[in-house]
Amino acid sequence: MTKEAKKARKIVDKVLGKNGTAIYMTPMQPDTALGAVVGNRAIPRTTVSKKIWAYIKKNDLQDKKRKVIINADAKLKPVFGGRSQVTMFEMTKLVSKHLKG
């Protein structure tokens, strides 16, 4: 195996889990705070993101003027660490704290 092939294999091994599926597709268990928004079943991170965005859009929680700001309602406030507003970039970090592998 060439040096480049070994390097590529190492990268692939980091991205893939033990069973050969991508790490981001591994089902994660949401805690009770996040479960109130996305449900209590173990689901992949990609599905968690889709469900959170569907909830945000359904409840019209995106700020009207600054679209990168998400306004928390009673269900999202515990997920956002008690904050009433977060940016969509902060949201990802805050949500990951509520997922268990």
N, C-alpha and C positions, 0 to 999 in steps of 0.2 A: 504494500500500500504506500502510495506516495505521501509526501509531507502535506501537500494540499488536501488530499483525500482524508488524511487523519484529522486535520484541522476541521474540515467540513463535517466529518462524523461526530466530532466532539460537540460542535454547535447543534447538530441534529439531536444528539443525546440530551442536551440541556433543554431543548424545546419539547421533546417528547417525554411522556411519563413512562412508567414501568411497562404498561400494557401497549405502548406504541401509539397512543393517541396524544394529541397535542395537550399540553398542560392546561391551557385555558378552556378546554372542553371537558375537563374532569369535573364531575358533579361536586359542588360545594354546599355545605349545610348552612343556611342563614340562621342567625340567632333570632330571638323573639321580636326585637325591634325591627329588623329588616324583614322578617317573616310577615309582619303586618302589612307590608307593601307588596312583596313578591310571592308570598305563600311560604309554607313551612317545609315543602319538599326539597330535597337536594337537587340543585340544578347547576349547569355550567355558568361560568362568569358571563359569557356572552348573552345568555338568556336573562341573567340578573339585570344586565344593562338595558336590554330591550324592555323588560317589565318596568323598570324604574322610569325610563323615558316615556313609556305608555301612560304610566300613572301621572307623571308630571304634565303631559299634554292633556290628558283627560280632565285633570283638576285645574288646568290653566295656571300652573305654578311658575312658569318662566316669566321673568320680568319683562314688561312691555317695552321699555326703552332700551335697557341693556340686556340683550338676549343671553349673555353668558352667565347671568345671575339666576339662580334658582331660589325661589321663596319657599321656605319649609312650612308645611301645615302640621297638624297635630301628629300625624303618623311619621312624617319625615324628620321632624325635629330631633327625636332620639337618635336617628341614624346619622344626622349631621352634628352630633355631639352637643346638642342643645342650642345650636346656632339657628337664627331665623333666616339667614341668607348665606349661600355659598356660591362659588363659581362652579361651572360645570367641570373645571379641571380639578378643583378640590374635592368634588363629589366622588370621583373615582377612588381617591385615597381613603376617604371617610367610609365609603361603602365596603371596601375590602377589609376593614377592621371588624365587620359584622359577619364575615364568612369563615367557616371552619372547613379545613380540608379533610 
